[in-house]
Amino acid sequence: MGFDPATLKFNDDGLLPAIAQDNATGEVLMLAWMNAAAVARTLETGRVTYWSRSRQCYWVKGETSGHVQTLVEMRVDCDRDCLLLQVEQTGPACHTGRRSCFYTAIRDGAEMEISVPVAG
């Protein structure tokens, strides 16, 4: 019996959060949104596909930038309302050119950038 994306618990907009994690290092790279079709496309192709809430369309990570996310494993959380995508990331994951979107830390009550864009 195969996996059915319809068994996931999507929000009222038909979306659920998907956290991308580097499979080799465990580093959290980014969070984006998927609908059932994006989940199915990702599983079929092995290329991570998200739903852009701002553009209202699908986007395959790296399609224009070359910073591809290849799916290694998809995990479903206990409530079935969030996904963890273990990926092989080529280049930076963040649109700012950083390896991770989580490059701002709150330390001693102040924001601090903890990484710079990757040279390239």
GUNU-931303 format. One record per residue (C-alpha): residue number from 1; x, y, z. Coordinates in nm, 2 decimals. Example, Ala and Ser with C-alpha at 12.3 -4.5 7.8 and 13.67 -1.06 7.14 Angstrom:
2
<pt k="1" east="1.23" north="-0.45" up="0.78"/>
<pt k="2" east="1.37" north="-0.11" up="0.71"/>
***
This chain:
120
<pt k="1" east="0.00" north="0.00" up="0.00"/>
<pt k="2" east="0.14" north="0.34" up="-0.11"/>
<pt k="3" east="0.15" north="0.67" up="0.06"/>
<pt k="4" east="-0.15" north="0.90" up="-0.02"/>
<pt k="5" east="-0.09" north="1.27" up="0.03"/>
<pt k="6" east="-0.47" north="1.32" up="0.09"/>
<pt k="7" east="-0.41" north="1.16" up="0.43"/>
<pt k="8" east="-0.22" north="1.47" up="0.54"/>
<pt k="9" east="-0.39" north="1.74" up="0.74"/>
<pt k="10" east="-0.37" north="2.06" up="0.52"/>
<pt k="11" east="-0.48" north="2.40" up="0.65"/>
<pt k="12" east="-0.78" north="2.59" up="0.52"/>
<pt k="13" east="-0.58" north="2.70" up="0.22"/>
<pt k="14" east="-0.49" north="2.34" up="0.14"/>
<pt k="15" east="-0.13" north="2.38" up="0.25"/>
<pt k="16" east="0.11" north="2.25" up="0.51"/>
<pt k="17" east="0.45" north="2.36" up="0.62"/>
<pt k="18" east="0.75" north="2.17" up="0.49"/>
<pt k="19" east="1.09" north="2.20" up="0.66"/>
<pt k="20" east="1.39" north="2.13" up="0.45"/>
<pt k="21" east="1.69" north="1.98" up="0.64"/>
<pt k="22" east="2.03" north="1.89" up="0.50"/>
<pt k="23" east="2.05" north="1.51" up="0.50"/>
<pt k="24" east="2.43" north="1.50" up="0.56"/>
<pt k="25" east="2.46" north="1.77" up="0.83"/>
<pt k="26" east="2.12" north="1.79" up="0.99"/>
<pt k="27" east="2.12" north="2.17" up="0.93"/>
<pt k="28" east="1.77" north="2.32" up="0.90"/>
<pt k="29" east="1.78" north="2.50" up="0.56"/>
<pt k="30" east="1.43" north="2.65" up="0.51"/>
<pt k="31" east="1.06" north="2.63" up="0.55"/>
<pt k="32" east="0.81" north="2.65" up="0.27"/>
<pt k="33" east="0.46" north="2.53" up="0.19"/>
<pt k="34" east="0.32" north="2.24" up="0.00"/>
<pt k="35" east="-0.02" north="2.13" up="-0.12"/>
<pt k="36" east="-0.11" north="1.77" up="-0.20"/>
<pt k="37" east="0.00" north="1.80" up="-0.56"/>
<pt k="38" east="0.34" north="1.95" up="-0.46"/>
<pt k="39" east="0.39" north="1.65" up="-0.22"/>
<pt k="40" east="0.30" north="1.41" up="-0.50"/>
<pt k="41" east="0.53" north="1.58" up="-0.75"/>
<pt k="42" east="0.82" north="1.58" up="-0.51"/>
<pt k="43" east="0.77" north="1.21" up="-0.44"/>
<pt k="44" east="0.74" north="1.13" up="-0.81"/>
<pt k="45" east="1.04" north="1.33" up="-0.94"/>
<pt k="46" east="1.27" north="1.34" up="-0.64"/>
<pt k="47" east="1.31" north="1.72" up="-0.70"/>
<pt k="48" east="1.15" north="1.92" up="-0.41"/>
<pt k="49" east="0.84" north="2.11" up="-0.54"/>
<pt k="50" east="0.67" north="2.38" up="-0.33"/>
<pt k="51" east="0.36" north="2.60" up="-0.36"/>
<pt k="52" east="0.44" north="2.97" up="-0.37"/>
<pt k="53" east="0.17" north="3.15" up="-0.17"/>
<pt k="54" east="0.28" north="3.49" up="-0.31"/>
<pt k="55" east="0.29" north="3.38" up="-0.68"/>
<pt k="56" east="0.01" north="3.12" up="-0.65"/>
<pt k="57" east="0.21" north="2.86" up="-0.85"/>
<pt k="58" east="0.44" north="2.56" up="-0.81"/>
<pt k="59" east="0.81" north="2.61" up="-0.79"/>
<pt k="60" east="1.07" north="2.35" up="-0.81"/>
<pt k="61" east="1.36" north="2.44" up="-0.58"/>
<pt k="62" east="1.66" north="2.53" up="-0.79"/>
<pt k="63" east="1.47" north="2.55" up="-1.12"/>
<pt k="64" east="1.59" north="2.90" up="-1.20"/>
<pt k="65" east="1.88" north="2.94" up="-0.95"/>
<pt k="66" east="2.04" north="2.60" up="-0.99"/>
<pt k="67" east="2.03" north="2.56" up="-0.62"/>
<pt k="68" east="1.85" north="2.22" up="-0.64"/>
<pt k="69" east="1.70" north="2.03" up="-0.35"/>
<pt k="70" east="1.70" north="1.65" up="-0.42"/>
<pt k="71" east="1.47" north="1.46" up="-0.19"/>
<pt k="72" east="1.64" north="1.19" up="0.02"/>
<pt k="73" east="1.35" north="1.11" up="0.25"/>
<pt k="74" east="1.01" north="1.27" up="0.34"/>
<pt k="75" east="0.89" north="1.24" up="0.69"/>
<pt k="76" east="0.54" north="1.31" up="0.83"/>
<pt k="77" east="0.50" north="1.45" up="1.18"/>
<pt k="78" east="0.28" north="1.28" up="1.45"/>
<pt k="79" east="-0.01" north="1.51" up="1.37"/>
<pt k="80" east="0.03" north="1.47" up="1.00"/>
<pt k="81" east="0.02" north="1.85" up="0.95"/>
<pt k="82" east="0.39" north="1.92" up="0.88"/>
<pt k="83" east="0.66" north="1.75" up="0.67"/>
<pt k="84" east="1.03" north="1.72" up="0.72"/>
<pt k="85" east="1.22" north="1.69" up="0.39"/>
<pt k="86" east="1.56" north="1.55" up="0.42"/>
<pt k="87" east="1.74" north="1.68" up="0.11"/>
<pt k="88" east="2.07" north="1.70" up="-0.07"/>
<pt k="89" east="2.11" north="2.08" up="-0.12"/>
<pt k="90" east="2.32" north="2.21" up="-0.41"/>
<pt k="91" east="2.44" north="2.57" up="-0.33"/>
<pt k="92" east="2.26" north="2.80" up="-0.09"/>
<pt k="93" east="1.90" north="2.72" up="0.01"/>
<pt k="94" east="1.80" north="3.08" up="0.09"/>
<pt k="95" east="1.71" north="3.34" up="-0.17"/>
<pt k="96" east="1.95" north="3.58" up="0.00"/>
<pt k="97" east="2.24" north="3.35" up="-0.10"/>
<pt k="98" east="2.29" north="3.20" up="0.24"/>
<pt k="99" east="2.32" north="2.83" up="0.31"/>
<pt k="100" east="2.01" north="2.85" up="0.54"/>
<pt k="101" east="1.72" north="3.09" up="0.57"/>
<pt k="102" east="1.78" north="3.08" up="0.95"/>
<pt k="103" east="2.08" north="3.32" up="0.95"/>
<pt k="104" east="1.95" north="3.56" up="1.22"/>
<pt k="105" east="1.99" north="3.46" up="1.59"/>
<pt k="106" east="1.85" north="3.64" up="1.89"/>
<pt k="107" east="2.13" north="3.66" up="2.14"/>
<pt k="108" east="2.11" north="3.86" up="2.46"/>
<pt k="109" east="1.79" north="4.02" up="2.34"/>
<pt k="110" east="1.95" north="4.14" up="2.01"/>
<pt k="111" east="1.94" north="4.02" up="1.65"/>
<pt k="112" east="2.26" north="3.90" up="1.51"/>
<pt k="113" east="2.34" north="3.77" up="1.16"/>
<pt k="114" east="2.53" north="3.45" up="1.20"/>
<pt k="115" east="2.61" north="3.37" up="0.84"/>
<pt k="116" east="2.69" north="3.56" up="0.52"/>
<pt k="117" east="2.59" north="3.49" up="0.16"/>
<pt k="118" east="2.79" north="3.21" up="0.00"/>
<pt k="119" east="3.04" north="3.34" up="-0.25"/>
<pt k="120" east="2.96" north="3.24" up="-0.60"/>
***
